[in-house]
Amino acid sequence: MAGIKEIRTHIKSVEQTLKITNAMYLISSSSLRKARKQLNDVEPYFHKIETTIADILHHSPDIHHPFFDPRRTIPPEERKLGYVVITGDKGMAGAYNHNVLKLAEEHMAGRTNTSLFVVGQAGRSHFQELGIRVDGEFLYTAQDPTMPRARDIAEFLIQLFLDKKLDEIHVVFTQMVNPITLQPTILQLLPLSRDIFPWEEQPSSYQGSVTYVPSVGEVMDHLVPGYLKGVLFGTLVESFCSEQHARMTAMKAASDNAREMLRTLSLDYNRARQSAITQEITEIVGGAQAAR
């Protein structure tokens, strides 16, 4: 058994660690609530854009627009694919970074014409260690998913798609399905599919022909980029919330383990102290008897 001094030092060390894990848990909890509120505040606006696009597609079924062009004439082996991989900047979040990076590697395996864009220091470090070229980095975004950052990233990716430097753009992120389940997910950002814009007739929906001014194409030119910015902002916030939730779970487990260790150390400390007291009493009694 370790001595009283060693056990006391160990207890102090564990208590300091417990303070840190508790603080990190509270910080992650606060950041998660803040990010969720930020997403909920802008969600109605982007939902309205989505329903408007669905309405246009329903009333103009023959529309041909670059954002909806699947480019079927390009063979699969010649298609230029872009991947935006969203990870965290920090660790201590369980398997959060590992799971999303594993999904990205699996989806990119065997494909040659790929471009890689990373959000987060963990993703950049991982791919650099593997010797995989990173074509773009969006720094300081993983810990601060704001609309301006999402807008800048979306505009950059949209331009690559319109210039035909990329034929498909996918976003690899972590979705918080519920407070228990975090699901690494891959979402095709471009080209868009009509199937993701289901049209539901509303009581106030108009009937008959519709005229768009100046044209259907120009209206879509303004609406679709706004929709894509909203989708990208949603993936950034989802990833950030998933990271904070994963860190909360990891810190809670660490705190529970620290408390259990403190209980064990306290028992060891009491046993060692009791043993030392008993030994001192025995020595005093033995000394007194020898002095008679």
BANUGU-892785 format. One record per residue: residue in one letter; x, y, z of N, C-alpha, C in turn. Coordinates in steps of 0.02 Angstrom, whole numbers, plus 32768, in hexadecimal, padded with zeros to 4 digits. Layout:
BANUGU-892785
AXYZXYZXYZ
...
//
This chain:
BANUGU-892785
M802A7FC48000800080008000802C803E8000
A801880727FD9803E80B07FD6803A80D48019
G806B80FF8025806D812480638038815B8064
I802E817780A07FFC81AC80A9800B81E9807D
K804A81FC8079805D82378052804F822D8008
E806081F17FEE805481E37FA8800981E37F97
I7FE281C57FC47F9981C37FB87F7C820A7FBA
R7F9282337FE97F7982787FEE7F8A829F7FAE
T7FC782957F957FDB82B77F577FB082A07F1C
H7FA2825F7F197F7882447EE47F3182607EE8
I7F1782667F247ED382817F2D7ECF82C97F14
K7F0182F27F257F0283377F0E7F05833B7EC2
S7F2C830F7EA37F32830E7E5A7EEF82FC7E3A
V7ECD82CA7E547E8C82B67E397E5882ED7E43
E7E5B83107E7C7E2C83477E887E36837F7E56
Q7E74838E7E457E8183C27E127E6683AC7DCD
T7E71836D7DBD7E5783537D7E7E0B83567D7B
L7DEB83477DB37DA283497DB77D8883907DAC
K7DAB83C17DC67D9784077DBB7D9A84187D71
I7DCE84017D4F7DD684107D087D9F83EE7CDE
T7D9283AE7CEB7D5F838B7CC57D1A83A87CD1
N7D0C83BD7D0E7CCC83DC7D1C7CC5841F7CF7
A7CFB84467CF67CFA84867CD37CEF847C7C88
M7D12844B7C6B7D0B843D7C237CC484257C13
Y7CA683FF7C407C6183E97C367C3184247C34
L7C3984537C637C0D848D7C657C1784BA7C29
I7C5684C37C137C6484ED7BD87C4484CF7B9A
S7C4C848D7B917C2E846C7B567BE284707B57
S7BC584697B927B7D846E7B987B6484B37B85
S7B8784E77B9C7B74852B7B8B7B7C85397B40
S7BB385217B227BBF852B7ADA7B8A85077AB0
L7B7584CC7AC67B4384A67AA17B0184CC7AA0
R7AEB84E67ADA7AAC850C7ADC7AAF854B7AB1
K7AE8856C7AB27AEF85A97A8B7AEB859B7A40
A7B0D85657A2A7B0D855379E27AC8853E79CC
R7AA5851779F57A61850279E57A32853D79DD
K7A39856E7A097A0E85A97A047A1D85CF79C5
Q7A5D85D479B37A7185F779767A5285D67938
L7A51859479367A34857078FE79E9857778FD
N79C9857379377980857A793A796985BF7925
D799285F27931797F86377920797C864178D5
V79A7862078AE79A9862B7866798485F4783F
E797085BF786179518586783F791285997819
P78E485C3783578A885D5780F78B685F777CC
Y78EA862077CA78FB8643778C791086127756
F793B85E37767795385B37734791C85807723
H78F08573775278B785477742788A8568770F
K788285AA7715785985CE76E4787985CC769F
I78BB85D3769C78DD85CE765C78D28589763D
E78D78555766778CF8511764F788885067632
T7856851E765578118515763C7805853E75FD
T7826857775F7781F85A075BB783E857E757F
I7879856075897899853A7552786D8500753D
A785184DC756E782484A4755F77E884BC7537
D77CE84F6754977948513752677A6852474DE
I77E1854074D477F68552749077FF85137465
L781F84E07482782984A2745D77E78480744C
H77B68487747777748469746A7750848D7432
H775384CF7432772F84F67400775884FF73BF
S779884EE73C177C284F4738577E984B3737D
P77C8847C736D77E9843A736B781E84357335
D781B84607302784A845A72CA7888848672D3
I789084A3730D78C984D07317790A84A87317
H793D84C572F7798084A872F779AF84DC7316
H79CE84C7734C79F884F773707A3B84D57381
P7A7284FB737F7AB484DD738C7AB984BA73D0
F7A9884D374027A9C84B574447A7A84707447
F7A4E846274177A2B842274157A4483F573DD
D7A7C840973BE7A9883E273867AC283A873A0
P7AAD836A73977AD4833173B07B1183207386
R7B178340734B7B518335731E7B5A82EB730F
R7B2682CD72F67B27828572E97B55827272AF
T7B6882A272867B938293724D7BDB82857262
I7BEC829772A17C30828B72B97C33824572D6
P7C60821A72BE7C6781D672DA7C7981D77323
P7C6481A473497C7281A373927CBC81A973A2
E7CE7818873797D2F818A73887D4E81CE737A
E7D2B81FA73557D46823C73457D268274736E
R7CF7826373977CD5829673BE7D0482B173F4
K7D0382F373FC7D2D8314742D7D03831F746D
L7D1982FE74A27CF382FE74E07D16832A7515
G7CEE835075387D088379756E7CE9836475B0
Y7D13836075E47CFC834B76267D0D83817659
V7CDC8397767D7CE683C576B57CDE839D76F5
V7D14839377197D14836977567D1683977793
I7CE3839277BC7CDD83BE77F77CF083977835
T7D2783AC78557D3D838E78947D4383C578C9
G7D5E83B479017D6983E579367DB083FF7936
D7DBA8434795D7DFD844F79667E20842F79A2
K7DF9841179CE7E1483F77A0D7E0383AD7A15
G7E26838E7A447E1983487A547DED83427A91
M7DF8830B7AB67DD182FD7AF27D8682FC7AE5
A7D7382E17AAB7D2D82DD7A987D1B82967A84
G7D3A82667AA47D2B82207A947D40820F7A4D
A7D1481EA7A2A7D2281D479E67D05820379B2
Y7CF5824079C57CD4826F79977CFD82797957
N7D3B828E795E7D65829B79237D75825A78FD
H7D83822579217D9581E679017D5D81CC78D4
N7D1F81D078EB7CE781B478C47CDC81DA7883
V7CDD821C78867CD0824278497D0A823C7818
L7D48823778317D82822E78047D8181E977E4
K7D6B81B778097D67817477EE7D34817177B6
L7CFB819277BE7CC88194778A7CE281B7774B
A7D0681EE77547D228212771B7D5581E776F6
E7D7F81C4771A7DB1819976F97D8F816176D2
E7D5C814376EF7D38810D76CD7D188125768C
H7CFB8161768E7CD8817A76537D098192761D
M7D4481A876327D7681BF76017DA1818775E6
A7DA0814D76067DCB811575F17DBA80FF75AA
G7DEE80F675817DE480DE753D7DD28114750B
R7DC9815275227DB8818874F47DF781B274E8
T7E0181C474AA7E3F81E774987E3682327492
N7E00824874707DF6828F74647DD182AF749F
T7DF482B474D87DD482D075137DF9830E752B
S7DD3833C75477DEF837775677DD6837775AF
L7E03838775DD7DF4838276247DF783C77644
F7DC183D876687DBD8417768D7DAC840676D6
V7DD2842177047DC8840E774A7DB4844A7774
V7D89843C77A47D76846C77D87D8B844D781A
G7DBA846D783C7DD18452787C7E19843A787A
Q7E3D844878AF7E84843578B37E8E83EA78B5
A7E5F83C578D47E66837C78D97E67835D7894
G7E3B837378687E39835878247E77836877FD
R7E8E83A678037ECB83B977DE7F06839077F4
S7F10838978367F488362784F7F448319783A
H7F0882FE783B7EFF82B7782A7F1282AA77E1
F7EF982D277B47F0782C5776D7F4F82D6775B
Q7F6D8306777C7FB3831577707FDF82DB7787
E7FCD82BC77BE7FF4828277D57FEF824877A5
L7FB5824177847FAC820B77537FCA821C770F
G7FE1825A77077FFD826E76C77FC9827F7692
I7F8C828C76A87F55829E767A7F5482EA7672
R7F54830176347F56834976277F15836A763A
V7F1B83A1765E7EE183C976727EDE84067644
D7EA7840C761E7EA2844275EC7E8884837608
G7E6A848076427E5084BD76607E4584B476AB
E7E5384E876D17E4A84E6771A7E208522772F
F7DEF851477577DC5854977727DD1854C77BE
L7E04857277D17E1A857478167DEB859D7841
Y7DEC858E78817DC785B378B47D7B85B078A9
T7D64857F78837D1C857978767CFC854578A2
A7D20850F78B27D0384D878D97CEA84F0791D
Q7D0F851E793C7CFC8536797E7CD38576797C
D7CC4858E793F7C9C85CB79397C7185C778F9
P7C3E859B78F97C15859378BD7BE285CB78B5
T7BF485FF78927BC8863978897BB1863C7840
M7B7D866378347B63866B77F07B96868A77C1
P7BBC86BD77D57BEF86D877A77C2286A37791
R7C37867977BF7C67864477AC7C468612777D
A7C0885FF778B7BE485D0775F7BDB85EF771A
R7BCD863077177BC4865276D77C04865276AE
D7C3C866076CE7C7C866276AA7C8D861D768D
I7C8385E976B67C9285A5769F7C6485917667
A7C2385A0766E7BF2858D763B7C0185B075F9
E7C1085F075FB7C1F861575BD7C5C85F9759B
F7C8E85E675C17CCB85C975A57CBC85877582
L7C94855C75A27C83851B75857C5585227548
I7C258550754C7BF8855C75147C1E857174D6
Q7C4F859D74E07C7685B474A67C9D857B7486
L7CB9854F74B07CDD851574957CAE84E9746C
F7C7084E274837C4084B8745F7C2B84D9741E
L7C1D851974207C07853D73E37C3F854073B0
D7C7E854573C67CB7854673997CCA85007380
K7CA384CE73967CAD848873837CF1846C7398
K7D0C848A73CD7D48846D73EB7D3684337418
L7CF78430742D7CDD83F874537C9983E67436
D7C8C83A474307C4C838C74177C1D8378744E
E7C38836874887C10835774C27C3383737500
I7C0B838A752F7C2783A2756F7C01838075A7
H7C27836075D47C0A833C760D7C24835A764E
V7BF9835B767F7C0C837376C27C0A833876F1
V7C41832C77147C4582F577457C458316778A
F7C11830777B17C0A832777F27BE982F67823
T7BE1830B78617BC382E178947B7F82FF78A7
Q7B4C82D678A27B0882EB78B17AF382D278F6
M7AD782FE791E7ABE82EA795F7A7682D47957
V7A6C8293794D7A2A8278794079FD8283797D
N7A17827579B779F3828179F67A29828B7A2C
P7A14829B7A6A7A4682A87A9E7A75826D7AAD
I7A6782337A917A9181F87A9E7ABA81E47A61
T7A9D81EC7A267ABB81D279E87ADB820979BF
L7B1C820179AF7B3F822D79817B5082047943
Q7B39821C79097B3F81F578CB7B6A82187897
P7BA681FE78877BCC821A784F7BA48214780F
T7B9F824A77EA7B72824D77B07B96826E7775
I7B85825877397B9E827876FD7B63829376D5
L7B6682D276C37B2F82F476A17B4883117660
Q7B238305762A7B36832375E97B1B836A75E6
L7B49839875E37B3683DF75E17B2383F5759A
L7B4B83E075697B3F83F075237B5283B374F9
P7B2F83A874C07AF383CB74AA7AB683B874D4
L7A8583E474D47A4883D874F97A1A83A874D4
S79F1838574F979C0835974DB797A837474E9
R794E836D74B87909838374C278E7835D74FA
D78FE8320750678DD82F5753878E28311757F
I7913833C758C791B835775CF78EF839475DB
F78C883A675A8789A83DF75AF785283C775A2
P7837839E75CF77F2838775C577C183C175CC
W779183C275A1776083F975A2772083E375C4
E770B840B75F476CC83FE7616769F843A760E
E7664842D75F57636846475E9761D8481762A
Q762284C37630760B84E6766B75C68504765E
P759F85127692755D852F7688755E85707660
S759585957667759985D6764575BF85D17603
S75D0859475ED75F8858D75AF75D085A77574
Y75F585C7754775D585E2750C75CC85AB74D7
Q75A185B674A975928586747475A085A67430
G75A5857C73FF75AE859373BB75F685A473AB
S760185CC7376764485DC736076638611738D
V76A5860F739076CA863D73B976FF865F738F
T770786A07398773986C67373776E86DF73A4
Y77AE86D0739477E586E573BF780B871D739B
V7818875273C07839878D73A3787D879573C5
P78B2879E739F78B487A3735578AD875F7332
S78C18727735378BA86E5733578C086B1736D
V78AA8674735C78AF863E738C78F98631739E
G79238632736B796A86247376798A865773A5
E797A8697739B799886CA73C6797E86C6740D
V793F86B47415792486AB745979498672747C
M7954863B745779778603747479C186147482
D79DE864074587A23865574647A2B867774A8
H79F6869674C079F986B7750179E48688753A
L79B3865E752D79988634756279C785F97574
V79E185D775417A07859A754E7A4785A87575
P7A6F85DB75657AAA85E8758F7A9785F575D8
G7A5F861875E37A48862376287A3685E2764A
Y7A1785B576257A06857476417A45854C7652
L7A76854D76267AB5852876317ADB8544766D
K7AD9858576767AFA85A376B17AD8858B76F1
G7A95858676EE7A71856D77287A8285257737
V7A8684FB77037A9784B5770C7ADD84AE772A
L7B0C84D377107B5084D077297B5584E97771
F7B31851F777F7B30853877C37B13850377F3
G7ADF84E177DB7AC284AC78047AF384747812
T7B1A846077E07B4B842B77EB7B838441781B
L7B97848078177BCA849A78457BB0849A788D
V7B7284B078957B5684B378D97B4A846C78F4
E7B31844078C87B2683FB78DE7B6883DB78F5
S7B9D83E678CF7BDE83CB78E17BF683E87923
F7BEE842A792A7C04844B79687BDE843079A4
C7B9C8429799C7B73840F79D37B8683C679E2
S7B9383A079AF7BA7835A79B97BE9835679DE
E7C18838279CC7C59838379EE7C5083957A38
Q7C2783C97A457C1C83DD7A8B7BFA83A57AB2
H7BCA83847A937BA7834E7AB57BD783147AC3
A7C0183047A927C3282CE7A9B7C6382E07AD3
R7C77831F7AD67CA583347B0B7C8283337B4F
M7C4383477B517C1D83437B907C1A82FB7BA9
T7C0D82CD7B7B7C0982867B8E7C4C826D7BA8
A7C8282807B847CC5826A7B997CD882897BDC
M7CC882C87BE67CD982E97C257CAF82CF7C5F
K7C7182BE7C527C4782A17C867C63825D7C9C
A7C7882357C6B7C9581F47C7B7CD681FD7CA2
A7CFF822F7C8D7D3E823C7CB07D3182547CF7
S7CFE827E7D007CEE82977D437CD5825E7D70
D7CAB82337D547C9281FA7D7B7CCC81CC7D8F
N7CFA81C07D617D3481977D717D6081B87DA7
A7D6681FA7DA37D8E821E7DD57D6E82197E1A
R7D2C82207E1D7D09821A7E5D7D1181D37E7B
E7D0B81A17E4F7D14815D7E667D5B81527E7F
M7D8C816F7E5C7DD181697E717DDD818B7EB4
L7DBC81C57EBE7DC281E87EFE7DA681BF7F37
R7D6E819D7F2B7D5381727F5F7D83813A7F72
T7DA1811B7F3E7DD180E67F4B7E0F81007F70
L7E28813A7F5A7E6281567F7A7E54816B7FC2
S7E1781837FCE7E04819680127E0581598040
L7DEB812180287DED80E3804F7E3580CE805C
D7E5F80D180287EA580BE80317EC780ED8063
Y7EB6812E805E7ED4815F808B7EC0815180D3
N7E80814380DE7E69813581227E8880F5813E
R7E8E80C281137EAE808481297EF88090813C
A7F1B80B681117F6280C5811F7F6980EE815F
R7F3C811F81687F40814881A47F30811F81E3
Q7EFE80F381DD7EEC80C982157F2680998227
S7F46807F81F17F7E805281FD7FB88077821E
A7FC480B582097FFA80DC82277FEB80EC8270
I7FAC80FD827F7F99810B82C57FA080CD82F0
T7F89809582D57F8E805682FB7FD78045830A
Q8002805082D78049804282E18068806F8316
E805480B08315806E80DE8347805880CB838D
I801880B783937FFF80A283D58024806483EE
T8030803583BF80547FF883D1809A800883E9
E80BB803783C480FF804A83D88100806D841C
I80CE8097842A80CB80BA846B80C0808784A4
V8091805984988083802784CB80C07FFB84D7
G80E17FE784A0811D7FBD84A681547FE184CB
G815C802284BC8190804A84DE818280518528
A8140805C8539812E80638580813A802485A6
Q812A7FEB858781367FAB85A881807F9F85B2
A81A97FB2858281F27FA7858882107FD385BE
A81F1800C85CC820D803A85FE81FE80248645
R81D17FF5865081C07FDF869481F97FB586B1
//
